[in-house]
């Protein structure tokens, strides 16, 4: 089973008939649905003086216009991600702004129309009068507390992790380097924007179709916001056109759509525009980081300090907890003797920040990898050699870090050596030296990154877990119901491989069900690279438990003891030991009564996949344009079930990481207006921007699950961004450039060259 490249069973439907996304749903319960549109603030910060909707209500096809006043007490204001002891409940995000708007894109009213085409014109007729307040843009402005987003709270600092005043001991350090760097705000930009369809049945029960990463969590969020018992809500997940962490659970807009359906007594549908998606869906990253690294001129690092200020946006949603992961993973894969890390989370008048592929862990890797390169430059040593001297040695028993977490297993130096050998590191350095001697206008840069990340985390008071159920039918088919929710990862293929291996049922006879809370009311969903290591383990455990249930039934049928039976996967059934002619199959055993097992797998803790990336870039010294030429990676995710699926996850992650390093950024002007409101001004990579990825295999198993698997979904994003960023800086190091913040756009590179006194670069 393991290591077999099985083609995805999902692809035939997706490539021929196409997926069925929320906008595509045809269901008789949605017949006659009205259409919901949100009126969003065009001001970053202001008091709501009035909302005039007389003209909109009289517009053709408009059924109603609702404001926060209409919602009354029907909806709970937002959802706080942390307990009140950490985040003040008064900062909860409202469904519709009532007294104040706090970012461009915040919903202030809802327009409901008979036909979809009538909505945008009607929205433009709603007159929102706002009294401007000063914006709070950037973490420095937030920390000053001169302008508060919540006057009643008295500060813009919403959460802290670690002691920000605790210094790191730099005694004995011959070389100390400090720098303040930015891990910029980015947008998830899924191909499918957020959407919802909702209808209330005659029994008062809500059915909602929402593209999300886990039905049970989405149902729980809706139940809280709507003040409804979860048993009175059914959530169904259609195909999901990208999520990347930003579609986990329900947003206030989803609850408003359900509220509209209840208020008007008819189905309601909503699908946001690309503009709305870029200004209103949660963003990712958004950290200012101060790094201090000290050690000897021999390249040995003795002390490292990381101070993070997280821009959480206007409301403390998931962004409020992301710095906790950054702090925990601050030392990365290195054996630093002394490590201190702290983080503060602040509010600004910008779109709220949430989870985005890696969610706090890429930020930690980006910080420590820039620190290593800056330290290497100061000591005059090759950055590869500095990494060699400081990486933790191979370990197979859990290793406790300076910040108190346990890495399960790792061989970090082997990963580094593997990418350097495959990439021809010494040859690249020789070519770089030759170009510099010739004064070549195309400067060559070589960047490295080493990383370790945490995947499959549990909660503060619970171990990581996942659920699955299996049912064998009399016709020989098997239905798997999983608590995980696929949105491109290939769960249908992976879970079928596991079941087929355990039960002997052919792949084509195995069907996966997910995302319907009436069928799968439990489950932790798909987040934090946990699917195979916990969801797959739950499927395997359920299959093995089903065999034991079937064994008892087979023993009664064959009139023998259970211990006398041998399960024969070749025949998908049981034979009597010593008498293979006495046999009964699983489908036959399912004829008399359902052959069904529900199971929950509980892991002892999170796992820690790791790897190393090598990036090669060319930088045009006259224009500042960067071209990514090569990227060679090791992404060790433990035992690999299906390399085809794992490589697909690596491809997507590497592309997103490289895009952050070179292209993507959500910026704001001084008034708080977003500078990226469409694909014309938000750069995402095309296929022609990416080279072929050179993926190397390395597998260090974990014993935290029976599959030996770790997470791979976020690995590429974590390793690629700092490798590419380091490569850009390395290309210009001989000209005096020491650092360039991401993204390394032509303008930013050109300005760095000018600041370093390089005279060959022309105007851009």
SEVEXGU-336691 format. One line per field, with one value per residue (C-alpha): residue number from 1; x, y, z. Coordinates in nm, 3 decimals, decimal comma. Example, Ala and Ser with C-alpha at 12.3 -4.5 7.8 and 13.67 -1.06 7.14 Angstrom:
BEGIN
i	1_2 .
xx	1,230_1,367 .
yy	-0,450_-0,106 .
zz	0,780_0,714 .
This chain:
BEGIN
i	1_2_3_4_5_6_7_8_9_10_11_12_13_14_15_16_17_18_19_20_21_22_23_24_25_26_27_28_29_30_31_32_33_34_35_36_37_38_39_40_41_42_43_44_45_46_47_48_49_50_51_52_53_54_55_56_57_58_59_60_61_62_63_64_65_66_67_68_69_70_71_72_73_74_75_76_77_78_79_80_81_82_83_84_85_86_87_88_89_90_91_92_93_94_95_96_97_98_99_100_101_102_103_104_105_106_107_108_109_110_111_112_113_114_115_116_117_118_119_120_121_122_123_124_125_126_127_128_129_130_131_132_133_134_135_136_137_138_139_140_141_142_143_144_145_146_147_148_149_150_151_152_153_154_155_156_157_158_159_160_161_162_163_164_165_166_167_168_169_170_171_172_173_174_175_176_177_178_179_180_181_182_183_184_185_186_187_188_189_190_191_192_193_194_195_196_197_198_199_200_201_202_203_204_205_206_207_208_209_210_211_212_213_214_215_216_217_218_219_220_221_222_223_224_225_226_227_228_229_230_231_232_233_234_235_236_237_238_239_240_241_242_243_244_245_246_247_248_249_250_251_252_253_254_255_256_257_258_259_260_261_262_263_264_265_266_267_268_269_270_271_272_273_274_275_276_277_278_279_280_281_282_283_284_285_286_287_288_289_290_291_292_293_294_295_296_297_298_299_300_301_302_303_304_305_306_307_308_309_310_311_312_313_314_315_316_317_318_319_320_321_322_323_324_325_326_327_328_329_330_331_332_333_334_335_336_337_338_339_340_341_342_343_344_345_346_347_348_349_350_351_352_353_354_355_356_357_358_359_360_361_362_363_364_365_366_367_368_369_370_371_372_373_374_375_376_377_378_379_380_381_382_383_384_385_386_387_388_389_390_391_392_393_394_395_396_397_398_399_400_401_402_403_404_405_406_407_408_409_410_411_412_413_414_415_416_417_418_419_420_421_422_423_424_425_426_427_428_429_430_431_432_433_434_435_436_437_438_439_440_441_442_443_444_445_446_447_448_449_450_451_452_453_454_455_456_457_458_459_460_461_462_463_464_465_466_467_468_469_470_471_472_473_474_475_476_477_478_479_480_481_482_483_484_485_486_487_488_489_490_491_492_493_494_495_496_497_498_499_500_501_502_503_504_505_506_507_508_509_510_511_512_513_514_515_516_517_518_519_520_521_522_523_524_525_526_527_528_529_530_531_532_533_534_535_536_537_538_539_540_541_542_543_544_545_546_547_548_549_550_551_552_553_554_555_556_557_558_559_560_561_562_563_564_565_566_567_568_569_570_571_572_573_574_575_576_577_578_579_580_581_582_583_584_585_586_587_588_589_590_591_592_593_594_595_596_597_598_599_600_601_602_603_604_605_606_607_608_609_610_611_612_613_614_615_616_617_618_619_620_621_622_623_624_625_626_627_628_629_630_631_632_633_634_635_636_637_638_639_640_641_642_643_644_645_646_647_648_649_650_651_652_653_654_655_656_657_658_659_660_661_662_663_664_665_666_667_668_669_670_671_672_673_674_675_676_677_678_679_680_681_682_683_684_685_686_687_688_689_690_691_692_693_694_695_696_697_698_699_700_701_702_703_704_705_706_707_708_709_710_711_712_713_714_715_716_717_718_719_720_721_722_723_724_725_726_727_728_729_730_731_732_733_734_735_736_737_738_739_740_741_742_743_744_745_746_747_748_749_750_751_752_753_754_755_756_757_758_759_760_761_762_763_764 .
xx	0,000_0,258_0,457_0,218_0,139_-0,236_-0,417_-0,677_-1,022_-1,173_-1,030_-1,251_-1,557_-1,375_-1,213_-1,522_-1,847_-1,676_-1,722_-2,046_-1,975_-2,218_-2,318_-2,391_-2,624_-2,960_-3,197_-3,574_-3,547_-3,371_-3,638_-3,735_-3,433_-3,373_-3,026_-2,827_-2,583_-2,380_-2,335_-1,978_-1,799_-1,586_-1,422_-1,158_-1,280_-1,587_-1,907_-2,225_-2,451_-2,729_-2,810_-3,063_-3,226_-3,547_-3,415_-3,283_-3,610_-3,799_-3,551_-3,682_-3,663_-3,556_-3,734_-3,580_-3,290_-3,173_-2,935_-2,796_-3,109_-3,323_-3,108_-3,180_-3,082_-3,136_-2,766_-2,475_-2,203_-1,924_-1,713_-1,415_-1,132_-0,994_-1,152_-1,238_-0,932_-0,719_-0,934_-1,197_-1,543_-1,631_-1,405_-1,621_-1,688_-2,053_-2,264_-2,344_-2,174_-2,409_-2,230_-1,884_-1,704_-1,346_-1,221_-1,295_-1,515_-1,698_-2,066_-2,312_-2,633_-2,790_-2,986_-3,209_-3,328_-3,554_-3,298_-2,921_-2,859_-3,060_-2,831_-2,530_-2,741_-2,949_-2,643_-2,520_-2,846_-2,798_-2,670_-2,433_-2,336_-2,023_-1,841_-1,471_-1,240_-0,861_-0,740_-0,494_-0,258_0,045_0,148_0,342_0,031_-0,166_0,087_0,075_-0,294_-0,351_-0,656_-0,851_-1,069_-1,263_-1,275_-1,433_-1,140_-0,876_-0,602_-0,538_-0,326_-0,553_-0,327_0,029_0,237_0,561_0,731_0,815_1,057_1,259_1,605_1,817_2,153_2,418_2,717_3,006_2,873_3,144_2,893_2,545_2,307_1,967_1,713_1,347_1,176_0,824_0,629_0,374_-0,001_-0,129_-0,469_-0,570_-0,746_-0,920_-1,058_-1,406_-1,496_-1,709_-2,069_-2,377_-2,724_-2,978_-3,333_-3,549_-3,777_-4,135_-3,997_-3,791_-3,464_-3,196_-3,020_-2,714_-2,473_-2,140_-1,798_-1,583_-1,309_-1,524_-1,902_-1,926_-1,726_-1,930_-2,253_-2,131_-2,042_-2,382_-2,560_-2,378_-2,441_-2,806_-2,883_-3,005_-2,947_-2,688_-2,931_-3,159_-2,893_-2,772_-2,459_-2,364_-2,031_-2,029_-1,702_-1,472_-1,270_-0,976_-0,969_-0,610_-0,733_-0,963_-1,280_-1,263_-1,594_-1,866_-1,830_-2,088_-2,199_-2,302_-2,517_-2,675_-2,774_-2,944_-3,113_-3,247_-3,389_-3,569_-3,689_-3,833_-3,953_-3,782_-3,444_-3,152_-2,825_-2,503_-2,175_-1,921_-1,743_-1,366_-1,347_-1,536_-1,314_-0,998_-1,119_-1,346_-1,226_-0,962_-0,604_-0,293_0,051_0,094_0,378_0,653_0,944_1,254_1,528_1,845_2,103_2,441_2,728_3,092_3,293_3,315_2,952_2,805_2,490_2,457_2,149_1,839_1,553_1,233_0,989_0,667_0,393_0,096_-0,143_-0,478_-0,681_-0,997_-1,126_-0,939_-1,051_-0,806_-0,527_-0,521_-0,380_-0,137_0,160_0,139_0,247_0,515_0,657_0,649_0,836_1,084_1,405_1,311_1,538_1,838_2,023_2,051_2,168_1,945_1,611_1,364_1,046_0,744_0,449_0,186_-0,129_-0,274_-0,580_-0,567_-0,839_-0,785_-0,941_-0,920_-0,634_-0,703_-0,542_-0,356_-0,160_0,083_-0,088_0,192_0,455_0,582_0,637_0,864_1,070_1,101_1,237_1,497_1,614_1,675_1,854_2,084_2,174_2,235_2,456_2,647_2,706_2,841_3,081_3,187_3,088_2,884_2,519_2,515_2,805_2,636_2,330_2,541_2,701_2,376_2,116_1,997_2,156_1,942_1,700_1,439_1,306_1,116_1,337_1,230_1,300_1,397_1,034_0,896_0,750_0,850_0,966_0,876_1,160_1,398_1,714_1,755_2,117_2,043_1,767_2,004_2,280_2,032_1,910_2,263_2,391_2,097_2,111_2,484_2,549_2,924_2,880_2,622_2,861_3,131_2,894_2,792_3,156_3,218_2,925_3,039_3,390_3,250_3,013_2,718_2,395_2,205_2,313_2,279_2,140_2,134_1,905_1,862_1,604_1,567_1,240_1,045_0,674_0,401_0,108_-0,200_-0,232_-0,499_-0,668_-0,548_-0,715_-0,753_-0,532_-0,551_-0,824_-1,038_-1,334_-1,439_-1,704_-1,709_-2,000_-1,974_-2,284_-2,418_-2,330_-1,961_-1,928_-1,793_-1,895_-1,648_-1,776_-1,492_-1,464_-1,206_-1,326_-1,142_-1,088_-0,823_-0,608_-0,728_-0,902_-1,127_-0,819_-0,616_-0,898_-0,991_-0,629_-0,627_-0,961_-0,868_-0,542_-0,716_-1,036_-0,937_-1,222_-1,126_-1,069_-1,351_-1,600_-1,515_-1,701_-1,619_-1,889_-1,806_-1,933_-2,293_-2,350_-2,654_-2,429_-2,107_-2,208_-1,861_-1,508_-1,237_-1,222_-0,928_-0,679_-0,320_-0,200_-0,375_-0,578_-0,368_-0,198_-0,527_-0,812_-0,633_-0,542_-0,909_-1,010_-0,749_-0,858_-1,223_-1,134_-0,950_-1,232_-1,480_-1,279_-1,312_-1,688_-1,715_-1,499_-1,756_-2,034_-1,837_-1,759_-2,129_-2,204_-1,919_-1,976_-1,622_-1,434_-1,325_-0,963_-1,000_-1,064_-0,807_-0,894_-0,801_-0,774_-0,735_-1,092_-1,224_-1,345_-1,269_-1,148_-1,128_-0,769_-0,656_-0,968_-0,963_-1,276_-1,478_-1,500_-1,741_-1,696_-1,764_-2,054_-2,225_-2,182_-2,350_-2,667_-2,834_-2,765_-2,559_-2,185_-2,096_-1,825_-1,773_-1,429_-1,225_-0,848_-0,670_-0,305_-0,060_0,035_0,127_0,390_0,678_0,755_1,066_1,272_1,514_1,471_1,727_1,622_1,811_1,717_1,844_1,813_1,841_2,060_1,927_1,557_1,537_1,330_1,367_1,327_1,300_1,508_1,518_1,381_1,499_1,319_1,309_0,977_0,994_0,638_0,705_0,581_0,415_0,098_0,063_0,354_0,125_-0,095_0,198_0,376_0,060_0,045_0,413_0,366_0,086_0,269_0,594_0,410_0,235_0,556_0,749_0,462_0,480_0,853_0,821_0,471_0,193_0,112_-0,200_-0,116_-0,308_-0,265_-0,247_-0,627_-0,675_-0,784_-0,679_-0,436_-0,525_-0,888_-0,860_-0,621_-0,500_-0,326_-0,280_-0,004_-0,052_0,184_0,109_0,249_0,514_0,643_0,734_1,015_0,980_1,000_1,275_1,119_1,348_1,224_1,302_1,086_1,140_0,851_0,672_0,527_0,247_0,013_0,014_0,066_0,393_0,272_0,318_0,154_0,256_-0,012_0,172_0,533_0,606_0,468_0,688_1,014_0,989_0,931_1,251_1,460_1,352_1,386_1,736_1,827_1,727_1,932_2,223_2,223_2,286_2,504_2,828_2,680_2,617_2,251_2,184_1,805_1,496_1,150_0,904_0,777_1,097_0,925_1,133_1,067_1,176_1,490_1,578_1,542_1,764_2,029_2,005_2,033_2,345_2,500_2,480_2,501_2,411_2,041_1,827_1,487_1,193 .
yy	0,000_0,260_0,426_0,329_0,601_0,547_0,786_1,002_0,850_1,200_1,333_1,159_1,349_1,678_1,670_1,561_1,666_1,923_1,990_2,091_2,407_2,607_2,825_2,508_2,339_2,243_2,125_2,146_2,289_2,593_2,658_3,025_3,130_3,498_3,648_3,817_4,104_4,285_4,659_4,707_5,003_5,211_5,378_5,223_5,376_5,579_5,620_5,501_5,808_5,672_5,408_5,524_5,251_5,411_5,424_5,069_4,927_5,082_4,942_4,665_4,320_4,428_4,228_4,386_4,581_4,491_4,661_4,569_4,717_4,461_4,175_4,279_4,002_3,723_3,691_3,669_3,917_3,719_3,448_3,502_3,254_3,267_3,259_3,592_3,560_3,611_3,819_4,065_3,958_4,319_4,292_4,024_4,082_4,186_4,034_4,385_4,700_4,902_5,200_5,192_5,051_4,935_4,832_4,877_4,582_4,549_4,467_4,734_4,626_4,348_4,383_4,092_4,062_3,838_3,780_3,777_4,039_4,297_4,297_4,508_4,799_4,791_4,786_5,104_5,278_5,222_5,547_5,485_5,807_5,774_6,022_5,954_5,855_5,836_5,505_5,278_5,140_4,933_4,776_5,081_5,298_5,026_4,994_5,367_5,335_5,694_5,585_5,292_5,054_4,971_5,267_5,059_4,816_5,088_4,930_4,788_4,506_4,205_3,913_3,837_3,521_3,507_3,798_4,078_4,232_3,917_3,962_3,685_3,622_3,733_3,667_3,512_3,613_3,756_3,843_3,983_4,077_4,239_4,323_4,411_4,232_4,208_3,897_4,072_4,037_3,814_3,703_3,335_3,404_3,068_3,007_2,975_3,271_3,238_3,133_2,993_2,862_2,822_2,705_2,641_2,339_2,315_2,156_2,466_2,296_2,479_2,319_2,514_2,448_2,612_2,544_2,477_2,264_2,076_2,045_1,987_2,301_2,504_2,373_2,463_2,817_2,867_2,732_2,981_3,282_3,194_3,090_2,753_2,403_2,230_1,939_2,180_2,254_2,041_2,160_2,013_2,078_2,077_2,066_2,336_2,543_2,614_2,703_2,724_2,771_3,065_2,853_2,677_2,719_2,975_3,349_3,607_3,643_3,276_3,331_3,640_3,440_3,184_3,466_3,619_3,284_3,254_3,615_3,600_3,242_3,139_2,998_3,239_3,227_3,428_3,426_3,701_3,886_3,880_4,235_4,128_3,825_4,033_4,299_4,096_3,735_3,695_3,761_3,572_3,639_4,009_4,011_4,252_4,053_4,167_3,906_3,904_3,633_3,597_3,353_3,294_3,366_2,989_2,999_2,848_3,030_3,066_3,284_3,373_3,606_3,660_3,942_3,936_4,192_4,039_4,260_4,094_4,341_4,498_4,205_3,931_3,625_3,341_3,593_3,646_3,300_3,266_3,426_3,149_2,901_3,138_3,165_2,788_2,716_3,003_2,792_2,581_2,280_2,436_2,345_2,699_2,709_3,001_3,098_3,365_3,437_3,655_3,785_4,054_4,081_4,422_4,557_4,781_4,925_4,658_4,329_4,069_3,819_3,447_3,116_3,080_2,773_2,716_2,961_3,098_2,836_2,982_3,308_3,137_2,970_3,293_3,473_3,217_3,152_3,522_3,535_3,249_3,419_3,754_3,585_3,400_3,725_3,891_3,604_3,570_3,204_3,022_3,008_2,635_2,582_2,783_2,563_2,247_2,353_2,445_2,188_1,942_1,599_1,307_1,182_0,906_0,963_1,287_1,594_1,876_2,226_2,532_2,647_2,326_2,133_1,783_1,713_1,350_1,252_1,422_1,412_1,774_1,763_1,475_1,682_1,976_1,761_1,594_1,917_2,056_1,744_1,727_2,098_2,099_2,361_2,395_2,422_2,695_2,888_2,858_2,986_3,273_3,371_3,365_3,593_3,839_3,847_3,918_4,185_3,994_4,195_3,875_3,811_3,454_3,396_3,073_3,048_2,780_2,717_2,443_2,402_2,196_2,251_2,133_1,946_1,771_1,975_1,913_2,170_2,322_2,047_1,762_1,534_1,534_1,304_1,220_1,000_0,767_0,504_0,212_0,010_-0,296_-0,353_-0,689_-0,594_-0,581_-0,205_-0,008_0,335_0,542_0,841_1,065_1,354_1,512_1,721_1,717_2,025_1,902_1,676_1,346_1,193_0,971_0,805_0,784_0,649_0,395_0,276_0,220_0,038_-0,174_-0,275_-0,372_-0,534_-0,653_-0,461_-0,314_0,062_0,121_-0,033_0,213_0,544_0,836_1,045_1,367_1,714_1,626_1,666_1,437_1,158_1,265_1,469_1,452_1,522_1,782_1,871_1,940_2,184_2,190_1,914_1,650_1,451_1,140_1,112_1,130_1,100_0,821_0,653_0,668_0,500_0,228_0,176_0,154_-0,107_-0,319_-0,287_-0,388_-0,704_-0,792_-0,729_-0,942_-1,215_-1,272_-1,287_-1,523_-1,753_-1,796_-1,862_-2,112_-2,268_-2,225_-2,014_-1,659_-1,757_-2,032_-1,779_-1,617_-1,300_-1,339_-0,998_-1,169_-1,295_-1,016_-1,260_-1,525_-1,882_-2,148_-2,209_-2,533_-2,552_-2,274_-2,420_-2,307_-1,940_-1,648_-1,302_-0,962_-0,888_-1,211_-1,119_-0,785_-0,950_-1,036_-0,705_-0,392_-0,443_-0,099_0,042_0,392_0,471_0,753_0,766_0,961_1,057_1,107_1,447_1,654_1,550_1,754_1,714_1,887_1,955_2,173_2,386_2,523_2,804_2,951_3,291_3,536_3,907_4,165_4,435_4,698_4,649_4,459_4,182_3,841_3,511_3,188_2,934_2,626_2,498_2,170_2,039_1,772_1,766_1,478_1,396_1,055_0,752_0,845_0,660_0,785_0,986_1,129_1,292_1,403_1,559_1,746_1,898_1,989_2,152_2,376_2,472_2,555_2,774_2,965_3,006_3,130_3,365_3,522_3,573_3,738_3,865_3,868_4,149_4,314_4,675_4,978_5,348_5,597_5,632_5,258_5,193_4,848_4,862_4,514_4,485_4,260_4,043_4,349_4,470_4,151_3,941_3,566_3,343_3,196_2,860_3,042_3,209_2,877_2,640_2,264_2,154_1,907_1,697_1,465_1,176_1,134_0,957_0,965_0,780_0,884_0,647_0,890_0,704_0,352_0,485_0,654_0,962_1,330_1,629_1,753_2,006_2,314_2,201_2,365_2,699_2,695_2,601_2,781_3,143_3,190_2,991_3,220_3,533_3,428_3,361_3,713_3,872_3,638_3,750_4,108_4,044_4,132_4,476_4,545_4,444_4,270_4,232_4,280_4,230_4,009_4,035_4,098_4,298_4,471_4,806_4,683_4,515_4,825_5,047_4,812_4,839_5,218_5,227_5,010_5,253_5,030_5,252_5,016_4,989_5,212_5,363_5,126 .
zz	0,000_0,106_-0,169_-0,450_-0,704_-0,739_-0,973_-0,801_-0,820_-0,784_-1,106_-1,360_-1,239_-1,186_-1,531_-1,724_-1,558_-1,334_-0,966_-0,799_-0,604_-0,392_-0,687_-0,890_-0,642_-0,786_-0,515_-0,500_-0,151_-0,300_-0,562_-0,563_-0,361_-0,308_-0,341_-0,067_-0,122_0,141_0,154_0,272_0,423_0,190_0,488_0,713_1,037_1,116_1,314_1,146_1,132_0,914_0,654_0,399_0,194_0,060_-0,297_-0,276_-0,145_-0,436_-0,689_-0,918_-0,765_-0,417_-0,150_0,159_0,304_0,653_0,895_1,236_1,393_1,209_1,332_1,688_1,926_1,674_1,596_1,835_1,745_1,587_1,742_1,970_1,902_2,254_2,601_2,766_2,988_2,675_2,439_2,559_2,438_2,362_2,055_1,889_1,520_1,456_1,183_1,058_1,185_1,403_1,556_1,400_1,099_1,147_0,803_0,436_0,346_0,677_0,611_0,724_0,553_0,348_0,026_-0,078_-0,437_-0,638_-0,913_-0,886_-1,154_-0,957_-0,655_-0,749_-0,874_-0,557_-0,331_-0,498_-0,397_-0,023_0,128_0,418_0,596_0,807_1,028_0,962_1,247_1,223_1,078_1,257_0,994_1,087_1,414_1,533_1,518_1,696_1,977_2,051_2,151_2,037_1,836_1,977_1,782_2,098_2,334_2,610_2,611_2,637_2,424_2,080_2,223_2,237_2,329_2,438_2,435_2,632_2,806_2,558_2,810_2,869_2,711_2,567_2,731_2,480_2,705_2,516_2,175_1,952_1,680_1,742_1,461_1,499_1,232_1,203_0,917_0,782_0,700_0,484_0,479_0,199_0,073_0,039_-0,298_-0,342_-0,689_-0,533_-0,319_-0,005_-0,059_0,113_0,043_0,323_0,374_0,682_0,668_0,794_1,109_1,183_1,092_0,893_0,597_0,483_0,197_0,275_0,119_0,424_0,578_0,827_0,857_1,234_1,318_1,069_1,222_1,572_1,461_1,295_1,602_1,824_1,601_1,528_1,888_1,761_1,894_1,669_1,626_1,441_1,177_0,889_0,710_0,374_0,206_-0,175_-0,366_-0,231_-0,475_-0,248_0,119_0,257_0,613_0,541_0,510_0,844_1,023_0,950_0,906_1,016_0,653_0,650_0,958_0,800_0,491_0,716_0,910_0,587_0,482_0,816_0,816_0,464_0,485_0,165_0,058_0,030_-0,163_-0,153_-0,341_-0,291_-0,570_-0,613_-0,480_-0,167_-0,131_-0,135_0,108_0,339_0,360_0,628_0,522_0,629_0,779_0,873_1,126_1,217_1,355_1,541_1,534_1,742_1,688_1,852_1,850_1,767_1,458_1,420_1,309_1,626_1,734_2,110_2,147_1,947_2,028_1,831_1,908_1,707_1,670_1,489_1,294_1,364_1,163_1,299_1,502_1,690_1,498_1,429_1,377_1,751_1,816_1,524_1,704_1,965_1,696_1,569_1,920_1,981_1,658_1,690_1,719_1,417_1,361_1,536_1,857_1,989_2,350_2,446_2,288_2,392_2,197_2,258_2,062_2,090_1,884_1,794_1,616_1,311_1,088_0,824_0,720_1,001_0,977_0,996_0,914_0,586_0,478_0,765_1,001_1,217_1,137_0,806_0,991_1,244_0,972_0,773_1,080_1,184_0,828_0,765_1,101_1,000_0,671_0,840_1,098_0,826_0,636_0,951_1,024_0,660_0,652_0,390_0,505_0,434_0,671_0,947_0,912_0,923_1,249_1,423_1,314_1,574_1,527_1,415_1,683_1,692_2,044_2,110_2,157_2,391_2,262_2,460_2,442_2,586_2,292_2,186_1,830_1,754_1,517_1,277_1,069_0,969_0,855_0,618_0,454_0,406_0,257_0,026_-0,134_-0,158_-0,333_-0,573_-0,642_-0,709_-0,443_-0,497_-0,874_-0,822_-0,599_-0,864_-1,133_-0,907_-0,852_-1,225_-1,299_-1,035_-1,178_-1,524_-1,395_-1,538_-1,530_-1,445_-1,087_-0,958_-0,611_-0,409_-0,108_0,155_0,422_0,681_0,863_1,109_1,162_1,395_1,238_1,367_1,684_1,944_2,164_2,491_2,691_2,442_2,238_1,857_1,730_1,430_1,354_1,074_1,009_0,768_0,638_0,414_0,201_0,076_-0,283_-0,189_-0,179_0,116_0,232_0,432_0,630_0,741_0,983_0,754_0,462_0,128_-0,084_-0,325_-0,107_-0,256_0,046_-0,164_-0,313_0,009_0,227_-0,041_-0,053_0,322_0,326_0,026_0,191_0,514_0,382_0,035_-0,131_-0,473_-0,484_-0,728_-0,481_-0,203_-0,170_0,057_0,224_0,404_0,480_0,565_0,936_0,929_0,802_0,978_1,284_1,438_1,327_1,361_0,992_0,766_0,911_1,028_0,791_0,999_0,748_0,680_1,015_1,207_0,956_0,769_1,097_1,200_0,874_0,923_1,284_1,179_0,915_1,170_1,420_1,150_1,091_1,457_1,455_1,143_1,303_1,578_1,322_1,097_1,391_1,460_1,095_1,048_1,390_1,515_1,764_1,662_1,718_1,460_1,186_0,962_0,773_0,406_0,237_-0,102_-0,070_0,155_0,415_0,675_0,640_0,908_1,005_0,836_0,619_0,357_0,194_0,495_0,403_0,435_0,281_0,434_0,192_0,295_0,661_0,585_0,452_0,781_0,956_0,882_0,908_1,041_1,269_1,401_1,536_1,685_1,664_1,936_1,881_2,169_2,029_1,726_1,474_1,336_0,966_0,841_0,534_0,343_0,032_-0,212_-0,446_-0,740_-0,879_-1,136_-1,062_-1,338_-1,188_-1,429_-1,361_-1,032_-1,189_-1,023_-1,206_-1,008_-1,200_-0,976_-0,650_-0,499_-0,192_0,072_0,255_0,502_0,608_0,753_0,563_0,235_0,143_-0,217_-0,363_-0,630_-0,367_-0,153_-0,451_-0,545_-0,199_-0,221_-0,563_-0,438_-0,122_-0,299_-0,550_-0,271_-0,072_-0,374_-0,459_-0,116_-0,157_-0,499_-0,573_-0,318_-0,078_0,061_0,133_0,261_0,204_0,490_0,493_0,530_0,173_0,046_-0,245_-0,372_-0,478_-0,784_-0,977_-1,164_-0,846_-0,644_-0,795_-0,807_-1,003_-1,342_-1,447_-1,649_-1,330_-1,173_-1,274_-1,262_-0,899_-0,809_-0,533_-0,340_-0,131_0,237_0,496_0,872_1,030_1,347_1,605_1,691_1,456_1,308_0,956_1,052_0,864_0,935_0,767_0,421_0,325_0,449_0,408_0,074_0,186_0,496_0,325_-0,009_0,092_0,298_0,050_-0,236_-0,025_0,085_-0,277_-0,383_-0,106_-0,183_-0,547_-0,435_-0,131_-0,313_-0,383_-0,014_0,010_0,341_0,347_0,132_0,278_0,095_-0,169_-0,362_-0,633_-0,903_-0,737_-0,394_-0,534_-0,737_-0,430_-0,228_-0,499_-0,495_-0,117_-0,139_-0,388_-0,695_-1,003_-1,288_-1,212_-1,424_-1,342_-1,304 .
